[in-house]
């Protein structure tokens, strides 16, 4: 039996206030649990799941990096160094604990000619690798190679710039010389005296310059040969005319001598003399024909060579006067 103490006349009861909604929340059975406790329980669950999943994920990334490095090595052997460098960078991002990926990325970038990325990867490798790492000496050597390659690039760029400046200077000098030569050719005539031929009207003016005659152009070989053949042809035609005239004169004299007869007998010339003179006449006529033919051929060939020369074009004009006279003029 439980007894309760008697109530006193001065005893008062305090009714407890209900908890605030921001501190507690109703649960099953009418009990209350505070929010900080529930949050801590959730954090412990997340941490436990992370601790369980992290080793498996790390192992998976390392395996992925190793598989990707095999493909990158094949790309490097085939000479695709740019792609190889990008793949090794991906391997390093998947497995940062293996610094060999970073060194391989730097090496492939250097072979691809990308000196900036190569130097960046080498510097990062040198910063992260321990002192006893076997690739530190090679890294230092490759960094020196990059410095030398950059020096050569700078020297080549300066040389190309100097050659361009030299070519531009030569072109400018040539243009100035051409302009000076053209100006000299245009102003070679000079100006005339002011007011020449117009002094009575009081007007003054500059006379036009007289251009200098062009220097005589040397005669071409074809023109020289044509003129020589033409001259020889004219000489041969002259000889042919002289021979023909002599033969005609001898024939007339022979006919006169043969005309002198007495009693039906030729008395002007002896028989043998007449035969010799007749043979001489025939010889002169034959020589005249031969000389005339050769002269005409030489003259025609020479004129053709002369008139058809493209280096020394000659202009010929042929005209016929109303009186029946034929004229021919050649200008060159």
C-alpha positions in Angstrom: 0.0 0.0 0.0 1.4 3.3 -1.1 0.7 6.3 1.1 0.8 9.8 0.0 1.8 12.6 2.2 -1.1 14.8 3.4 -1.8 17.9 1.5 -1.1 21.1 3.3 -3.3 24.0 3.0 -0.4 26.0 1.5 0.6 23.3 -1.0 0.3 24.3 -4.7 0.6 22.2 -7.9 2.6 23.4 -11.1 1.4 22.1 -14.3 4.4 21.4 -16.7 4.3 23.4 -20.0 4.2 21.4 -23.3 7.6 21.3 -25.1 8.2 23.7 -28.0 7.9 22.3 -31.5 11.4 23.5 -32.4 13.0 21.4 -29.7 11.1 18.1 -29.8 8.7 16.2 -32.1 6.1 13.6 -31.2 7.0 10.0 -31.8 5.3 6.7 -31.3 4.1 6.0 -27.8 3.9 9.7 -27.1 7.7 10.0 -26.3 9.9 12.8 -27.7 13.5 12.7 -29.3 15.6 15.7 -29.8 16.8 16.7 -33.4 20.6 16.8 -32.7 20.5 13.1 -31.8 18.8 12.2 -35.0 21.3 14.2 -37.1 24.2 12.6 -35.4 22.8 9.1 -36.2 22.5 10.0 -39.9 26.0 11.3 -40.0 27.3 8.1 -38.5 25.5 6.1 -41.2 26.9 8.2 -44.0 30.4 7.9 -42.6 30.1 4.2 -42.3 28.9 3.8 -45.8 31.7 6.0 -47.1 34.4 4.0 -45.2 33.0 0.8 -46.7 32.7 2.1 -50.3 36.0 4.2 -50.6 38.5 1.3 -50.8 36.4 -0.4 -53.5 36.2 2.8 -55.6 39.9 3.5 -55.2 40.8 0.0 -56.4 38.4 0.5 -59.4 40.1 3.8 -60.4 43.5 2.3 -60.1 42.5 -0.6 -62.4 41.0 1.8 -64.9 44.1 3.9 -64.8 46.3 0.8 -65.4 44.1 -0.3 -68.3 44.2 3.2 -69.9 48.0 3.3 -69.5 48.3 0.2 -71.6 46.4 1.9 -74.4 48.5 5.1 -74.0 51.7 3.0 -74.3 50.5 1.6 -77.6 49.7 5.1 -78.8 53.3 6.2 -77.9 54.8 3.3 -79.8 52.8 4.2 -82.9 54.0 7.8 -82.7 50.8 9.4 -81.6 52.5 11.4 -78.8 49.8 14.1 -78.5 47.0 11.6 -77.8 49.4 9.6 -75.6 50.1 12.6 -73.4 46.4 13.4 -72.9 45.7 9.7 -72.0 48.5 9.7 -69.4 47.1 12.8 -67.8 43.8 11.0 -67.5 45.6 8.1 -65.9 47.3 10.4 -63.4 43.9 12.0 -62.5 42.5 8.6 -61.8 45.5 7.4 -59.8 47.5 10.4 -58.4 49.5 8.1 -56.2 51.5 6.7 -59.2 53.8 9.5 -60.4 55.0 7.5 -63.3 51.8 8.6 -65.2 52.8 12.2 -64.7 56.3 11.6 -66.0 55.0 9.7 -69.0 52.6 12.5 -69.8 55.4 15.0 -69.7 57.6 12.8 -71.9 54.9 12.3 -74.6 54.1 16.1 -74.6 57.8 16.8 -75.1 58.0 14.4 -78.1 54.8 16.0 -79.5 56.5 19.4 -79.4 54.3 20.8 -76.7 57.1 22.2 -74.6 54.8 24.2 -72.3 52.7 21.2 -71.1 55.9 19.1 -70.9 57.6 21.6 -68.7 54.5 21.9 -66.5 54.2 18.1 -66.0 58.0 17.8 -65.3 57.8 20.6 -62.7 54.9 19.0 -61.0 56.6 15.6 -61.0 59.8 17.2 -59.6 57.8 18.9 -56.9 55.9 15.8 -55.8 58.4 13.0 -56.3 60.5 12.0 -53.3 64.3 12.6 -53.5 65.1 9.0 -54.0 62.7 8.6 -57.0 64.6 7.0 -59.9 63.1 9.4 -62.5 64.2 12.6 -60.9 67.5 12.7 -62.7 65.8 12.1 -66.1 63.3 14.8 -65.3 66.2 17.3 -64.7 67.8 16.2 -67.9 64.6 16.7 -69.9 64.0 20.1 -68.4 67.4 21.1 -69.7 66.5 19.8 -73.1 63.4 21.9 -73.1 65.4 25.0 -72.2 67.8 24.3 -75.1 64.9 23.7 -77.5 63.3 27.0 -76.5 66.6 28.8 -77.1 66.8 27.3 -80.6 63.2 28.3 -81.3 63.9 31.9 -80.2 67.1 32.0 -82.3 65.2 30.6 -85.4 62.4 33.2 -84.9 64.9 36.0 -84.6 66.7 34.8 -87.8 63.4 34.6 -89.7 62.5 38.1 -88.5 65.8 39.4 -89.6 65.5 37.7 -93.0 62.0 39.2 -93.5 63.3 42.7 -92.6 66.2 42.3 -95.0 63.9 41.2 -97.8 61.5 44.1 -97.1 64.5 46.5 -97.1 65.7 45.1 -100.5 62.2 45.4 -101.9 61.9 49.0 -100.8 65.3 49.8 -102.2 64.3 48.2 -105.6 61.0 50.1 -105.7 62.8 53.4 -104.9 65.4 52.7 -107.7 62.6 51.9 -110.2 60.7 55.1 -109.2 63.9 57.1 -109.6 64.6 55.6 -113.0 61.0 56.3 -114.2 61.2 59.8 -113.0 64.5 60.4 -114.8 63.1 58.9 -118.0 60.0 61.2 -117.8 61.9 64.3 -117.0 64.9 63.8 -119.4 63.3 66.2 -121.9 63.3 69.1 -119.6 61.2 72.2 -119.9 61.5 74.9 -122.6 62.1 78.6 -122.1 59.1 80.5 -120.8 57.2 82.5 -123.4 58.9 80.8 -126.4 57.1 81.7 -129.6 54.5 83.7 -127.7 56.4 86.8 -126.5 54.3 89.3 -128.5 51.1 88.4 -126.5 53.0 88.5 -123.3 52.1 84.9 -122.5 54.7 82.6 -120.9 54.7 78.9 -121.0 57.0 75.9 -120.7 58.0 74.2 -123.9 57.7 70.5 -124.3 60.9 68.5 -123.8 62.5 66.7 -126.6 62.9 63.0 -125.8 66.3 61.6 -126.3 66.6 59.2 -129.3 66.6 55.6 -128.4 70.0 53.9 -128.8 70.4 52.0 -132.0 69.5 48.4 -131.7 72.1 46.0 -132.9 71.1 44.2 -136.1 70.0 40.6 -135.7 71.8 37.7 -137.4 68.7 36.9 -139.5 68.5 40.5 -140.8 72.2 40.6 -141.5 72.0 37.3 -143.5 69.0 38.6 -145.4 70.6 41.8 -146.4 73.8 40.0 -147.4 71.9 37.5 -149.6 69.8 40.3 -151.1 73.0 42.3 -152.0 74.6 39.2 -153.5 71.4 38.5 -155.5 71.5 42.1 -156.9 75.2 41.7 -157.9 74.4 38.4 -159.7 71.5 39.9 -161.5 73.8 42.7 -162.6 76.4 40.2 -163.9 73.6 38.3 -165.7 72.5 41.5 -167.4 76.0 42.4 -168.4 76.6 38.9 -169.8 73.3 39.0 -171.7 74.0 42.4 -173.1 77.5 41.2 -174.3 76.0 38.1 -175.8 73.4 40.2 -177.7 76.1 42.6 -179.0 78.3 39.7 -180.1 75.4 38.1 -181.9 74.6 41.3 -183.7 78.2 41.6 -184.9 78.3 38.0 -186.0 75.1 38.5 -188.0 76.6 41.5 -189.7 79.7 39.6 -190.6 77.6 36.7 -191.9 75.6 39.0 -194.0 78.6 40.1 -196.0 78.6 37.8 -199.1 80.1 37.8 -202.5 79.0 35.4 -205.2 76.8 33.6 -202.6 79.8 33.0 -200.3 80.3 34.5 -196.9 83.3 36.8 -197.0 82.9 38.7 -193.7 84.1 36.0 -191.4 85.9 32.7 -191.7 84.0 29.6 -190.9 86.0 28.6 -187.9 85.9 32.1 -186.5 82.1 32.2 -186.9 81.8 28.8 -185.1 84.0 30.0 -182.2 82.1 33.3 -181.9 78.8 31.4 -181.9 80.0 29.2 -179.1 81.1 32.2 -177.1 77.7 33.8 -177.6 76.0 30.6 -176.3 78.3 30.4 -173.3 77.6 34.0 -172.4 73.9 33.4 -172.6 74.1 30.3 -170.5 76.2 32.1 -167.9 73.7 35.0 -167.9 70.8 32.6 -167.3 72.7 30.9 -164.5 73.7 34.2 -162.9 70.2 35.5 -163.2 68.6 32.5 -161.7 71.1 32.5 -158.8 70.7 36.2 -158.3 66.9 36.0 -158.3 67.0 33.1 -155.8 69.4 34.9 -153.5 67.5 38.1 -153.7 64.2 36.4 -152.9 65.7 34.5 -150.0 67.4 37.5 -148.6 64.2 39.6 -148.7 62.3 36.8 -147.0 64.8 36.5 -144.2 64.9 40.3 -143.8 61.2 40.9 -143.8 60.3 37.9 -141.7 62.7 38.7 -138.9 60.6 39.2 -135.7 63.5 41.0 -133.9 64.0 43.5 -136.8 60.5 43.9 -138.3 60.7 45.8 -141.6 57.7 47.7 -143.2 57.5 47.5 -146.9 55.1 49.5 -149.2 54.4 48.7 -152.8 52.5 51.2 -155.0 51.5 51.7 -158.6 51.3 55.2 -160.1 48.6 56.2 -162.7 51.4 56.5 -165.2 52.1 52.7 -164.8 55.3 53.1 -162.6 55.8 50.7 -159.8 57.3 51.9 -156.5 58.6 50.0 -153.5 59.7 51.4 -150.2 61.1 49.6 -147.2 61.2 51.1 -143.7 62.7 49.6 -140.6 
